[in-house]
């Protein structure tokens, strides 16, 4: 898998500022999701906005759009009703955000069009989108495609052994059988994992019998081979497996388990069985997941057992088939169904006998858009009070956007354990609360985004409640005091209840509570809850009024405490001996007390952008600490305590933008070290950090008396993958820098460097800024994997040689001596070319067939642009301050051009005809005094900016500017006169003066 990861990381550009979309395609079971997830996690560290979307086959596009917006903004959003509405919201709310997005197992191209905007990505600059699909046609508009094929034999045997024996290699006596199994599995990761897990812990006879059976199945029929593991499941494990296949991929296992427990399926045990056999996975966030091949196999099993008649099946997940069930006879076998709340459902509840669907335990009702006439057509309140739709075995009712005119009395709730009424219009006066009191066994009540709810109901009748979810109830101002009676409550989620200011004192009685989430509320204090002896997680992120916390009741149980962006000024007293993660980011904390030494289990300590003035030596007592982040603590001064060197598990240390002066010897366990923008810091000795993978070291100092630092140890850090080095006192670099064979990214901001040494050959990203670099020529021909090159402020540099065919982005900035560039025709992959501040450069030669962006600024001698064919696929063209440039050729055929800025071009007299630029949205013309006319039909243009173009007098076709929403004009006298004519009347309506 490592080779695939490296190849895709090279494609997508780990550190590039360019927006990249990569599509991974291949047959089912080949490992696309695993590969994409590794890439996603590697890139994740550089992004604050992220989202992972899956289950495309069963999820409406509007729901996926909502999940995308909510996931990135980390807040609840209003429901999206239509695809077009979702597209508008994504563009409006996410277009300026740099995001990383993983879309797993996309089924249709239309799904990409509605989420990403294929052809023109909607997200901010530098965004990364990773797509997996079985169907290559889905990736029609994706330029970067990667086909994943089956594994080689050695890696296949290793993966099989990990699942069959929990080791990298099979025991000697099992080698022949293992090699036979790998051959039968066809080197497909999913099959290797499932079959390996199935054979694990069994004797040789079982292996031989199983493999003989599998050998009779044709190689291409992977699904049949996987069935052997499903067919061997015990009945209760199979029930859970089939439920997940049909309904619960992506669900929180902690919620669904209550239904299985109520049905006697023993989920605690059998979920473990399903995990050990690799049939399901439970993610870090407690979400149920399985491979789409297994999902389809499970669904096929349900269909076959029902003779392919929906009313005979145990589970019906398709809306259309569910409609057939409602009108069919004899449907007592149906245990779980997903249907639409439409007129067919109305007919069913009006006409059917009460015993129909008598074995139903899960009911999901998806609302459709109902106009006023439809609503009037539904039965009256009195009808529901007379007629019960008795579902005596119903355990789980999921009905989002539950309509007020439908009465909950239509359901028999005695056995109900899970009720999900998310995004419903219910209020605290809703009549259904009284009927709900009969649900004595209710374990989960989910009222997410019930935006009309101002007060919670009385919970006295629900003493068995385990989870209460009120996330996004924007109008909620009061939690009923009866909450104290919920002695079994484990989770209380009040996130984003932004009007909630106080929590009832009775919450002290929640003796079973494990997780309390109050993020983005308006609470002012967390009182002393002595009764919460089991609380493990307390999250109060962005509670901007929260200034008082007291955790006396949960000192010995609390594992995770998040007080980010609060008004907390000091840590509450107590030893917090159980705490694992403490996040004080952007709080008002000023110091960490020495009592912090009692946090013996602490692994993560984050306190960035606080008023912290010093780190206590007591940190050295936290022997399990793995991560410290004190970035942006401007008041943090002096030396970092030497005791930090005792932390043998410390991996990550971030100290950027502080006033620290000295870094002590750090533990050799370090993998990530960030020491940027610390102007008083002396050069540390990091020679012992042999496990370091990422190093960002800024040695620029305000002191005038410090000599050049010694960096001879850098060449010994052989595991480095990314290095940023900034220093204004360094004349030479270590000669063994080229020995860093794993280095992929290198940034050198070294203003006094005189000579550039040989660089590591595996670099994919290289940036150098060196004012005093004495070399007149740089040759990068030996950097064959280089995909991004930035060279700036090298005053003596006259030429750059050896630009390779893998280069995708080239930036040349402030190179006053650069006279000539080589012919760039061989740069077949170059997408972005930026040249700025190169006053002696006369021409840019070559045909750049993949060019998407060209930026040329302040190249005063530039007379000639690249070959006109270079502009065929151009999307953004920006030319400014190139005083000798007389013409621009090639734009006549630039169909993808969306942005064009031309400025300070005194010799430019003519623009090419832009009629074919159907995507052009912005056109800016500044200081082009000889330009007379704008040619072409600009039907897609939205913004036109014209400034100091005194000769410009006309548009060749003013009637074509139908989509123009803003016209800005200044100091263009001729055009001002033209604008007064009748044919320009529409343009006058969108005109706005610049000043």
CORSUL-V936648 format. One record per residue. OMEGA is omega as a letter, one per 20 degrees, with the letter a starting at -180 (NA if undefined). Layout:
OMEGA
OMEGA
This chain:
a
a
r
r
a
a
a
r
r
r
a
r
a
a
a
r
a
r
a
r
r
r
r
a
a
a
r
r
a
r
a
a
r
a
a
a
r
r
a
a
r
a
a
a
a
a
r
a
a
r
r
a
r
r
a
a
a
a
r
a
r
r
r
r
r
r
r
a
a
a
a
a
a
r
r
a
r
a
r
a
a
r
a
r
r
r
r
a
r
r
a
a
a
a
a
a
r
a
r
a
r
r
a
r
r
a
a
r
a
r
r
a
a
a
a
a
a
a
r
a
a
a
a
a
a
r
r
r
r
a
r
a
r
a
a
a
r
a
a
a
r
a
a
a
r
r
r
a
a
a
r
a
a
r
r
r
r
r
r
a
r
a
a
a
a
r
a
a
r
r
a
a
a
a
a
a
r
r
r
r
r
r
r
a
r
r
r
a
a
r
r
a
a
a
r
r
a
a
a
r
r
a
a
a
r
r
a
a
a
a
r
r
a
a
a
a
a
a
a
a
a
a
r
r
r
a
a
r
r
a
a
a
r
a
a
r
a
r
r
a
a
r
r
r
a
a
b
r
a
r
r
a
a
r
a
a
r
r
a
r
r
r
r
a
r
a
a
a
a
r
r
r
a
r
a
r
r
r
r
r
r
a
r
a
r
r
r
a
r
r
a
r
r
r
a
r
r
r
r
r
r
a
a
r
r
a
r
r
a
a
r
a
r
a
r
a
a
a
a
r
r
r
r
r
a
a
a
r
r
a
a
r
a
a
a
a
r
a
a
r
a
a
r
r
r
r
a
a
r
a
a
r
a
a
r
a
a
r
a
r
r
r
r
r
r
a
r
r
a
r
a
r
r
a
a
a
a
a
a
r
a
a
a
r
r
a
r
r
a
r
a
a
a
r
a
r
r
a
r
a
r
a
a
a
r
a
r
r
r
a
r
a
a
a
a
r
a
r
a
r
a
r
r
a
a
r
r
r
a
a
a
a
a
r
a
a
r
r
a
a
a
a
a
r
a
a
a
r
r
a
r
a
a
r
r
r
r
a
a
a
a
a
r
a
a
r
r
a
a
a
r
r
a
a
a
r
a
r
a
a
a
r
r
a
a
a
a
a
a
a
r
a
r
a
r
r
a
r
a
a
a
r
a
r
a
r
r
a
a
a
a
a
a
a
r
a
a
a
r
r
a
a
a
r
r
a
a
a
a
a
a
a
a
a
a
a
r
a
a
a
r
r
a
r
a
a
a
r
r
a
a
a
a
a
a
a
a
r
a
r
a
a
a
r
r
r
a
a
r
r
r
r
r
a
r
a
a
a
a
a
r
a
a
a
r
r
a
a
a
r
r
a
r
r
r
a
r
r
a
a
a
r
a
r
a
a
a
r
r
r
a
a
r
r
a
r
r
r
a
r
a
a
r
a
a
a
r
r
r
a
r
r
a
a
a
a
r
a
r
a
a
a
r
r
r
a
a
r
a
a
a
r
r
r
r
r
r
r
a
a
a
r
a
r
a
a
a
r
a
r
a
a
a
a
a
r
r
a
a
a
r
a
r
r
a
a
a
a
a
r
a
r
r
r
r
a
a
a
r
a
r
a
r
a
r
r
r
a
r
a
a
a
a
a
r
a
a
r
a
r
a
a
r
a
r
r
a
a
a
a
a
r
r
a
a
r
a
a
r
a
a
a
r
a
r
r
r
r
a
a
a
r
a
a
r
a
r
a
r
a
a
a
r
a
r
r
r
r
a
a
a
r
a
a
r
a
r
r
a
a
a
r
a
a
a
r
a
a
r
r
a
r
r
a
a
a
r
a
r
a
r
r
a
a
r
a
a
a
a
r
r
a
r
r
a
a
a
a
a
r
r
r
a
a
a
r
a
a
a
a
a
r
r
r
a
r
r
a
a
a
a
a
r
a
r
r
a
a
a
a
r
a
r
r
r
a
r
r
a
a
a
a
a
r
r
r
a
r
r
a
a
a
a
r
a
r
a
a
a
r
r
a
a
a
a
a
r
a
r
a
a
a
a
a
a
a
r
a
r
r
r
a
r
r
a
a
a
a
a
r
r
r
a
a
a
r
a
a
a
a
a
r
a
r
a
r
r
a
a
a
a
a
r
a
r
r
a
a
a
a
r
a
r
a
a
a
r
r
a
r
a
a
a
r
a
a
a
a
a
a
a
a
a
a
r
r
r
a
r
r
r
a
a
a
r
r
r
a
a
a
a
a
r
a
r
a
r
a
a
a
r
r
r
a
NA
